[in-house]
Amino acid sequence: MKYFLIAGEASGDLHASNLMYELGKLDSEAEFCYLGGDLMQAQGGKLVKHYHDMAFMGFWAVIKNAPIVLRNINDCKKAIVNFQPDVVILIDYPGFNLRIAEFVKENLKTPVYYYISPKIWAWKEYRIKDIKRYVDKMFTIFPFETAFYAKHNYSVEYVGNPTLETILARPNQKQSFEEFCEQNNLNKKPIIAILAGSRKQEISACLQRMIDSATLFKDYQVIIAGAPGIDPLFYYNIVSGKNIPVIFGKTYELVQHSSAAIVNSGTATLETALIGTPQVVVYHVIFGKLASALRRFVIKVPFISLVNLVAEKEVVKELVAQHFTVENVTNELEKLLHHQTYRNTILNDYNLIMRELGEVGAAKRTATSIIKELSANL
């Protein structure tokens, strides 16, 4: 069968590549065409457009780059028509993907499946109308999403969380701290890791404050996790001459060997929790005080980090909008690094989160279900 997939960012590229791998194992005649990244490309098939050319975050970034966004949408539509897939599989990235879902259902009548739900349970709940209208089946990765969709009379299939599988299968888990430092030309001081996000806009908005906080702890070395596809010079221009290494391609190892981490809200918060490193979660919002005042009218959930959402309580501190200050991050780091009881409470809650997510095998279960559905309709 022929599969067309769309992933618009690094995490989507990872999860889509795993899904492609499982589809290929079950379907020896599988053909792939996709918008995605390097990991998907490693699975074979045709890359139509790289997510580096698609990752515009926020209203103003989309407006500013509107001609590019529209060109990407049109190129995607043409690619689907030319490929004539048996199914279109969408991975998160709702602003783009729901427009494609509408086009596919109204023009091609091709089945549309969604793997990894958009976070409409947090904001833009109105998108449920488009999902019910244009998406034939939704495969979800968080337990709480089942109840959310049931509230809207839309049945979904919970397949488990792919991040859990990725973390448990990550490389170099038995590597020692000394080996990690030697391989990356680091000194032997304990580490504070900085994970500033995967897009230039969010890195620019939050990295300086993260650095200013972490570097106050003189007994620690500060290491930045470089995001895929971001030029090292982009980081070094923000670091401004400070001796702060940026390490690419080893984020999991870096987090594993860190005493604490400052993490920009996103999938990385859950990854950090599953690895077992205490963290403080930050998120930059323009017009911070105004945004906070309006939050209860816009955000439909009590937390922004996946860690706290899965746990359904505050496991890690979230510093959002005007609360994301150097002083507040520093105060939280102090507790994470030097208060053992506080650290232990977080680590114990991490174990509860891992159990809540269930068994590994999300991509395999999703691939099996997709092929079963498609085969039944042949």
N, C-alpha and C positions, 0 to 999 in steps of 0.2 A: 504494500500500500504506500501511498504518497502522503507525507506529513509536512505541513507548513507550520513553522513555529515562530513566535515573536517574543523576544526578550529585549528589554530596553535599558538594562543596567547590569552591573557586574554580578550581583546575586542571582538575577534571573538567568544570566549566562551559565552560571554554575548549575543551577537546578534544572535548566533545560537540557544541558549536556548530559546530566545523569539520566534524565528521562529518555533522551535519544539513545543512550547506551542500552537501556532496558528494552526499548522498543525494537532496537536492532537485534537483540538476543531472541526476542519472541517472534519477530517477523524477518525472515531471511531475505525478503525482497523489499525491505524498507528503503524508501527514497526520501531524502530530506532537503528542504529548501527553507531558509530562515533569515530573519533579522536577529542578530545576536553578537557573540564575541568569539574570542580565541578558543575557549573551551568547547563551544559548540562546533567550531570549525574543525577541531581535532577529531570529532566524531564522523567527519565526512559530510558529503552533500554540498549544496551551494549556498554561500553566504551572499545575501543580497545587499545588506548594509550593516556596518558595525555599530554597536551601541554607542561608541564614542561620538558618533555623528548625530546621536538622537537624545543624549542625556541633558535636557534642559529642565531645570528644577525651579518651580515657582512661577507665579502669574506673569511677572515682569520679564523674566527670562524667556518665557514662551512668546510673549508679545514682541519682544525685541528680535527674536529669531523666527518670527512667523513665516517668512518665505521658506526657510529651511525646513520647518516643521511641516508645512503644507507639501513641500516637495517630497519629504520622507513618506508622508501618507500616500501620496499619489504613486510613488515608486513601489511601495508595498502593495497597493491594489493591483498594479500592473503585473507584479511578480506573481501574485496569487492567481490571477487570470491566466497567465502564461503557463504556470506550473500545473494548474488543474488538480489540486490536492484532493485526497479522500477525506481529509479533516484539517481544520485549522486549530492549532493549539496556542492559546494565549497564556503568557506568564506575567502576572501582576501588571504594572505599567498601564493603568486604566485610561488615562486621558487619550492615549494613542490607541490602545487595544480595543476599547469599546467602539471607537469610530470604525475600526476595521471590522469588528463583529457585525455592526449594522450593515456595512457594505456587503459582506459575505452573505448574510442571511437574506438580504433583499435582492441580490443580483445573481448569486450562484447556487443558493440552496444547499451549500456544503455544511456539514455538521461543524459546530463551533464548540470547543471544549476549553475550559479555563482551569489551569493548574496554578495554584497559589492565588487565592482571592485578593482582589483589591481591598484595601483597608476601609471599606465603606462603613464598617461598624464603628470607626473612629470619626470620620468626617465624610461629607458628600453622600449621605445615606440615600439621597434621591437617585443615585445611580442604580439602585436595585431595580428600577423600572426597566432600564436598558438591559440589565443582566437577565431579567426574566423574559424579556422580549427577544434577545439575540443570542443568548448562551444556552446551548442544549444541556450541558452538564458542567457542574462546578466541583472541582476536587480541592478540598480545603486542608490546611495544615495546622490549624489550631483548634483544640477541642471546643472552645467557646464560640466558634463560628457556626457550629451546627445549630445552636439555639437561636443565634441571631437570624439566620436565614429562615428557620422554621417560623419565626415571628412574622416573616413576610410571605409565608406559604410557598417557600421555594426549597425543595429538597436538595441537599448536597451530600457528597461522599467524603468523609474524613479519612485521609490516607496515612496519617502520621506526619511528623515534621522532618523534612529532608535535612535540616540543619543538624539535627541529632546524629543522623547517619554520617554526615560529612565530618563532624567533630570526632566521632568515635573511630573513624577510619583515617584520620589525618596522619601525615608522616611524622617521623622523628619524635614520637611520644616518649621514647626512653632516653632521648638525648639529655645529657647532663647540662646544668647551667654553665659549667666551665667550658664544655664543648661548644655550646652556643656562642659564648663570648669569644672564644678563640676563632671560630669560623667567620665571625662578623667583625673582627678587629675591635672588640669592645674591652673596656676594663672590667674588673670583677666586682664593681659596686652593684648593689641591688638596683632593679630597673623599675621605672615608672613608664608605662607604655601610653602613647597617645594615638588614638584611632579617630581621625578627624573627618571621616566620611569618604565617599567615592567620587564626588563631583567637585569641580573647581569652586563653584559658588559657595557650597557649604564649608569647604576647607578654608577659603578666604575669610569667611564670616566668623569662624570659631577657633582656628588654630592658634592665633596669637595669644588669646586669653588662656588657652590650654597650656601653652608653653610658659607663660608668665607665672602660672600657678605651680606647675611641676618643678620648674627650676629653682623655686624657693627651698626645696628640700635638698640641701647640699650633700647629704650622705647617699644620694641616689643619682643614677645617671638616667637621663631622659632620652627615650628612643621613639621616633615617629614611625608608624606603620605606613609605608607608601602604598597608595591605591593603584590598582592596575590601570595602565594607560595614562597616568599623570606624569608629566615630565619632572624629573628630579629637580630641575632648576626652579620649577614652580614652588616647591617646598623651600628651597634654599633662599629664595628671594624673601619669603616670609620670615624665615629663621634669622635673617639679617646678621650673619657673621657669628652667631652663637654656635658653639661646638655641640650640635645636636644631630646625631646620625639619623638618616632616613633609610630604612631597610625595606626593600621590595621583595614580594614573593615569599615571605616568611612570617606572615602575620600571626598564624596560629602558634608557631614556635615562640615568637616574641611575647604573645599574651601568656603562654604557659610559663615562661620564665620571669614574668614580671610580678612584683609585689603588689601592684595595684595598677589600674588603668583608668584613663579619662576617655570616655567613649561618646562620640556623637550618636544621637539616637538613630536606630535602624537595626538591621539584622545583626550587626556587630555586637549589640548589647546581649543578644541571646547567645551568640557564639562565645563571647567572653564568659558568660555565666556557665555554659556547658563545659568549658575548659576548666573553670573553677578559680578564676581570678577576681578578687573584689574590685568593684568599679564604681565610679560616679558617672551618671549619664547627663549629658548637656545637650542643649538644642538652642540655636540662635533663631530669634524671631524679630523681624524689623518692627519698629514702634512697639517695643516690648511691653510697656505698661498698658497701652491701649489693647494690644493683642491679648494680654492676660484678662483684662476686663471683659473682653468679648468671648473668651475661651468657652465659657459654659453655654454660649449660644451656638458655637461652631463645633466644638469637640464633644463627641457623644460618649466618651469613655473617661474614667477617672485618672488614667495614666497614659504616658506616651511611649514608654519603653516596653518592648515585648516581654522582658523579664517580669515586670510587675503585672502586666496584663495576663500572662499565663498563670502567675501565682495568685492573681486577684487580690493582691495586697502590695504595700510598699516593701520590696526586698532591697532595692537599691535607690539611693537618693537621685531625684530628677531635678536638675537646675535648668529651668526653661525661661526664655524671654528675659525680663529684667532681673530674674534670679540667677541667671548665668553670668556671674561676676568672678573676677580673680579671687576676691576674698572668700566667696562662698565655696568655690572649688577647692581652695587651699584648706579651708576648715574641714571639708569632707575628706580630703586626702589625709589630713592629720589623723582622723579617726580610722580610716582604712589601714593606714600604715602602722599605727602605734597603739591601737586599742584592740587587744586580742579577742576579748569577748564580743565586740562589735563585728570583727572579721568573722568569727566563728558562727555567729547568727546568720550572716549573709551566706556563708558556705553551706550551712545546713539547709537553708531555704533553696539554694541552688539544686541540692539533691532532690528536693520535693518537686521542683520544676522538671527535672529530667524524668522522673517517674510519671508525671502528669502527661508528658508528650507521648508516652507509649513506646511501642516497638519500632525498631529501624525498618527500612524497606519502603519508604513513601514512593520513591520513583518506580520501583518494581510493581507495587500495588496499583499505581496510576496507569502504568503501561499495560498491565494485564486487563484492567477495566476498560481502557480505551479500545484495545483490540477486540475484546469481547463484545463491546457495544457496536463497533463498526462491522464485525463479522455477522452479527445478528441482523444487521440491516442491509446486507448485500443481496 
